[in-house]
């Protein structure tokens, strides 16, 4: 356990986070504000992709027309696959298991896990949620697949992009003063003209970018 996890401010926010998750067992593991935003934004006709599966898979599938979900943990994939069948959603979700032994620090240029996005035509997706492995590469691959006005969503964003707010940070856990790597800095430059919204529960940020319409 990290020493930082024992700080009173962290414990208070962590307990609040756990309480919310218990009160809302069907909601994704995102910030409450992010869930509220998505619940109002997503439409039954929307098509999208998510990297990293779980509660979000069923929750999103219940609100949209079609979802491709990519998972790199085999046992977790089997568990969520069973849940999708039990919920009657298997026909709405193209649920993929793609092995990925690389991690963020490797920052490859190509990998089958992230390359699932290449199966889509440019500007064909209404949303993309990046909450799994190789997040930088997945973000890079999926940017051009988002429709104008569509959403690009990064969970745990405070690990990767600056979250400085007023005289501090939006989180007390893993705050970020500058892009995590040069690759993230280049990505933020590419997203410079996209409007963005940052949501936070004080521990993790979920950040949304909206693709410009022109």
C-alpha positions as CSV (number, residue, x, y, z in Angstrom):
1,X,0.0,0.0,0.0
2,X,1.3,3.5,-0.9
3,X,1.8,5.9,2.0
4,X,-0.2,8.4,0.0
5,X,-3.2,6.1,0.3
6,X,-3.3,6.7,4.1
7,X,-3.7,10.5,3.8
8,X,-7.1,11.6,5.3
9,X,-8.0,13.5,2.1
10,X,-7.4,10.4,0.0
11,X,-9.3,8.1,2.4
12,X,-12.3,10.4,2.4
13,X,-12.5,10.6,-1.3
14,X,-11.8,6.9,-1.7
15,X,-14.6,6.0,0.7
16,X,-16.9,8.3,-1.2
17,X,-16.0,6.6,-4.4
18,X,-16.6,3.1,-2.9
19,X,-20.0,4.2,-1.5
20,X,-21.0,5.5,-4.9
21,X,-20.0,2.3,-6.6
22,X,-22.0,0.3,-4.1
23,X,-25.1,2.5,-4.5
24,X,-24.8,2.3,-8.3
25,X,-23.7,-1.3,-9.0
26,X,-24.7,-1.1,-12.7
27,X,-22.8,2.1,-13.4
28,X,-19.3,2.1,-15.1
29,X,-16.2,2.7,-13.0
30,X,-16.1,6.3,-14.1
31,X,-16.5,9.6,-12.2
32,X,-20.2,10.3,-11.3
33,X,-20.1,13.4,-13.5
34,X,-18.8,11.4,-16.4
35,X,-21.6,8.9,-16.0
36,X,-24.2,11.7,-15.9
37,X,-22.7,13.3,-19.0
38,X,-22.7,10.0,-20.9
39,X,-26.2,9.1,-19.8
40,X,-27.5,12.4,-21.4
41,X,-25.2,12.3,-24.5
42,X,-25.4,8.7,-25.8
43,X,-28.2,7.8,-28.2
44,X,-29.8,4.5,-29.2
45,X,-28.5,4.9,-32.7
46,X,-24.8,5.5,-31.6
47,X,-22.0,3.1,-32.6
48,X,-18.7,3.1,-30.8
49,X,-15.7,1.3,-29.4
50,X,-14.3,0.8,-26.0
51,X,-10.8,-0.4,-24.9
52,X,-11.1,-2.1,-21.6
53,X,-14.3,-3.9,-20.6
54,X,-16.4,-4.3,-17.5
55,X,-19.4,-2.5,-16.1
56,X,-19.2,0.0,-18.9
57,X,-19.7,-2.7,-21.5
58,X,-23.2,-3.6,-20.4
59,X,-24.1,0.0,-19.4
60,X,-23.1,1.4,-22.8
61,X,-24.7,-1.5,-24.8
62,X,-28.0,-0.8,-23.0
63,X,-27.9,2.8,-24.3
64,X,-26.5,2.5,-27.8
65,X,-27.0,0.7,-31.1
66,X,-23.7,-1.2,-31.4
67,X,-20.5,-1.5,-29.5
68,X,-17.1,-3.0,-30.2
69,X,-15.3,-3.8,-26.9
70,X,-11.7,-4.8,-26.8
71,X,-10.2,-6.7,-23.8
72,X,-6.7,-8.1,-23.2
73,X,-7.4,-10.1,-20.0
74,X,-8.7,-13.5,-20.9
75,X,-10.3,-14.4,-17.5
76,X,-12.0,-11.0,-17.4
77,X,-13.1,-11.4,-21.0
78,X,-14.8,-14.7,-20.1
79,X,-16.5,-13.2,-17.1
80,X,-17.9,-10.2,-19.0
81,X,-18.9,-12.4,-22.0
82,X,-21.0,-14.4,-19.7
83,X,-22.6,-11.3,-18.2
84,X,-23.4,-10.0,-21.7
85,X,-25.1,-13.3,-22.6
86,X,-27.1,-13.2,-19.4
87,X,-28.2,-9.6,-20.1
88,X,-29.3,-10.5,-23.6
89,X,-26.8,-8.1,-25.1
90,X,-24.4,-10.4,-26.9
91,X,-25.9,-9.5,-30.3
92,X,-25.3,-5.8,-29.7
93,X,-21.6,-6.1,-28.7
94,X,-18.7,-7.3,-30.8
95,X,-16.6,-8.4,-27.8
96,X,-13.0,-9.1,-28.7
97,X,-10.2,-10.7,-26.8
98,X,-6.9,-9.5,-28.1
99,X,-3.8,-10.5,-26.1
100,X,-1.5,-7.7,-25.2
101,X,1.6,-8.2,-23.0
102,X,2.9,-4.7,-23.6
103,X,2.3,-1.8,-21.2
104,X,2.0,1.9,-21.5
105,X,5.7,2.6,-21.1
106,X,6.5,0.7,-24.3
107,X,4.5,3.1,-26.5
108,X,4.6,1.0,-29.7
109,X,3.5,2.4,-33.0
110,X,1.4,-0.6,-33.9
111,X,-0.3,-3.5,-32.0
112,X,-3.2,-5.7,-32.8
113,X,-5.0,-4.5,-29.6
114,X,-5.1,-0.9,-30.7
115,X,-5.4,-1.7,-34.4
116,X,-9.0,-2.9,-34.0
117,X,-9.8,0.8,-34.6
118,X,-8.4,0.4,-38.1
119,X,-11.3,-1.7,-39.1
120,X,-13.6,1.3,-39.0
121,X,-13.9,4.0,-41.7
122,X,-12.8,7.5,-40.9
123,X,-15.4,9.6,-39.1
124,X,-17.7,6.6,-38.6
125,X,-17.9,6.3,-34.8
126,X,-20.0,8.3,-32.5
127,X,-17.8,7.7,-29.5
128,X,-14.6,5.9,-28.2
129,X,-13.9,5.1,-24.6
130,X,-10.2,4.4,-23.9
131,X,-9.9,2.7,-20.5
132,X,-7.7,-0.3,-21.1
133,X,-4.1,-1.0,-22.2
134,X,-1.8,1.0,-24.5
135,X,-4.0,4.1,-24.1
136,X,-1.7,6.4,-26.0
137,X,-1.7,4.2,-29.1
138,X,-5.4,3.5,-28.8
139,X,-6.1,7.3,-28.7
140,X,-3.9,7.9,-31.7
141,X,-5.5,5.1,-33.7
142,X,-9.1,6.1,-32.9
143,X,-8.9,9.9,-33.3
144,X,-9.6,9.9,-37.0
145,X,-12.4,7.4,-36.6
146,X,-14.6,9.8,-34.6
147,X,-17.4,11.6,-36.3
148,X,-17.5,15.4,-36.2
149,X,-19.4,16.2,-32.9
150,X,-18.4,12.7,-31.5
151,X,-16.8,11.9,-28.2
152,X,-13.3,10.7,-27.4
153,X,-13.1,9.7,-23.7
154,X,-10.1,8.9,-21.6
155,X,-10.5,7.4,-18.2
156,X,-7.8,7.9,-15.5
157,X,-6.8,10.9,-17.5
158,X,-4.8,12.4,-14.6
159,X,-2.1,9.8,-15.2
160,X,-1.5,11.1,-18.7
161,X,-2.5,14.7,-19.2
162,X,-2.2,17.8,-17.1
163,X,-5.0,18.3,-14.6
164,X,-3.8,21.6,-13.0
165,X,-6.9,23.5,-11.7
166,X,-6.8,26.9,-10.0
167,X,-4.0,26.6,-7.4
168,X,-3.8,22.8,-7.4
169,X,-5.0,19.8,-9.3
170,X,-8.3,18.1,-9.8
171,X,-7.1,15.0,-8.1
172,X,-5.0,14.3,-5.0
173,X,-4.0,10.9,-6.5
174,X,-1.4,10.9,-9.3
175,X,-1.8,14.6,-10.2
176,X,-0.2,15.5,-13.5
177,X,1.6,18.8,-14.2
178,X,2.7,18.1,-17.7
179,X,2.0,15.4,-20.3
180,X,3.3,12.0,-19.2
181,X,5.5,11.5,-22.2
182,X,6.5,13.3,-25.4
183,X,3.9,11.0,-27.1
184,X,1.1,12.4,-24.9
185,X,2.4,15.9,-25.6
186,X,2.1,15.3,-29.3
187,X,-1.4,13.9,-28.9
188,X,-2.6,16.9,-26.9
189,X,-1.2,19.1,-29.7
190,X,-3.3,17.1,-32.2
191,X,-6.4,17.6,-30.0
192,X,-5.7,21.3,-29.5
193,X,-8.7,22.5,-31.4
194,X,-11.1,19.9,-29.8
195,X,-13.3,21.2,-27.0
196,X,-12.8,19.2,-23.8
197,X,-14.5,18.6,-20.5
198,X,-12.8,17.3,-17.4
199,X,-14.7,15.4,-14.8
200,X,-13.3,14.1,-11.5
201,X,-14.1,12.3,-8.3
202,X,-10.9,13.7,-6.7
203,X,-9.0,10.5,-7.3
204,X,-9.4,9.8,-11.0
205,X,-10.3,12.1,-13.9
206,X,-12.4,11.2,-16.9
207,X,-11.8,13.6,-19.7
208,X,-14.0,14.1,-22.8
209,X,-12.9,15.7,-26.1
210,X,-15.5,16.7,-28.7
211,X,-14.4,16.5,-32.3
212,X,-14.9,19.8,-34.2
213,X,-17.6,19.9,-36.8
214,X,-15.5,21.9,-39.2
